[in-house]
């Protein structure tokens, strides 16, 4: 098709397309591939089209026409008063001009029918009266099915009702966020200042509407948010999202219905912590802690024998080992009697970093600073690693643990 446009028509179409394609939410439908789902020639229209949220329709005409969305009353009557009271201009079409109409979720609702007419520049009703009009029924919202963006694309769940602001979400480029709520709300991307303050003026300064979450029968409803580079997302950047009610006040934001997403180069596959007992395979005693001391003791159910293995962000195989009762971390040092004690946790200190080397069903626990192994006996010490029985340990929980050869 040859595109011949006046500057005026080009600007109108650019404005229309901007409204159509700037949406970053995915709420089902077949719009993921940006395919045109139906075509309408206003000069030879079919009465009704069916589409889904995020579908595309292409509008053409044999004569120049301005396409407008109107009320059902205006569609039925072609009355100029009715048209002018409900008119929303979509764009201009003609023999060599077409407009792509999209159905973003914050402008259209599943299950409703929308009405469109053609008009000349004189705002008369002749085109409408002659049948240059069509309607589109938005089908009931289908089950959310994310697009396949290839290897590396994952799904991340965010529940707006579960105070998501307490944690920042880490994601990868091309990830799909399933953002859910059991409260009707509008999801908006905002600046960090607006996110932090929940100030209405800050929110309104530069918002980007993602879409509406409309629960039915008080069940959790979700929309899909795609973190694609083509939609403006970049590695190393953090993006901020809040929920608003229909009045666009700050109540939801202040109640914690907001979340942030940092797009990382890679995501640590390890769980945030692993709670386990550390048992000597030689003595069968558990490692315990009290104040700053570490010692072996008969295994029991007390918290002083529970240790949390917390991943070290800058080392893909290392962990700090934190005692659940004292909240202090295991240290291996050359400047103390036994070389092993507990101290305030800091993941950047290599004397607190340990790796777990698999040895059949047991582990050697190796300190990164001293390159020595934990050893069990009458006390907990560190010695040069030699795979002796006293250096073999059993963990009661290893799910997600990354080991080193």
Secondary structure as UniProt FT lines:
FT   HELIX           7..21
FT   STRAND          25..26
FT   HELIX           31..33
FT   STRAND          36..41
FT   HELIX           42..44
FT   STRAND          48..51
FT   TURN            53..54
FT   STRAND          56..60
FT   STRAND          65..70
FT   HELIX           72..77
FT   HELIX           80..86
FT   STRAND          88..94
FT   TURN            95..96
FT   STRAND          99..102
FT   TURN            105..107
FT   TURN            110..111
FT   STRAND          113..119
FT   TURN            121..122
FT   HELIX           126..129
FT   TURN            130..131
FT   STRAND          133..138
FT   TURN            151..152
FT   STRAND          155..159
FT   TURN            160..161
FT   HELIX           164..166
FT   STRAND          169..171
FT   TURN            173..174
FT   STRAND          176..181
FT   STRAND          185..190
FT   HELIX           192..197
FT   HELIX           200..205
FT   STRAND          208..213
FT   TURN            217..218
FT   STRAND          221..226
FT   HELIX           229..231
FT   TURN            235..236
FT   STRAND          238..244
FT   TURN            246..247
FT   HELIX           251..254
FT   TURN            255..256
FT   STRAND          258..263
FT   STRAND          274..276
FT   STRAND          278..280
FT   TURN            281..283
FT   STRAND          286..290
FT   TURN            291..292
FT   STRAND          293..297
FT   HELIX           303..305
FT   STRAND          307..311
FT   TURN            313..314
FT   TURN            316..317
FT   STRAND          319..323
FT   TURN            324..326
FT   STRAND          329..332
FT   TURN            334..335
FT   STRAND          340..343
FT   TURN            347..348
FT   HELIX           350..352
FT   STRAND          354..359
FT   TURN            360..361
FT   STRAND          362..367
FT   TURN            368..370
FT   STRAND          372..376
FT   STRAND          380..384
FT   HELIX           389..391
FT   STRAND          393..395
FT   TURN            399..400
//
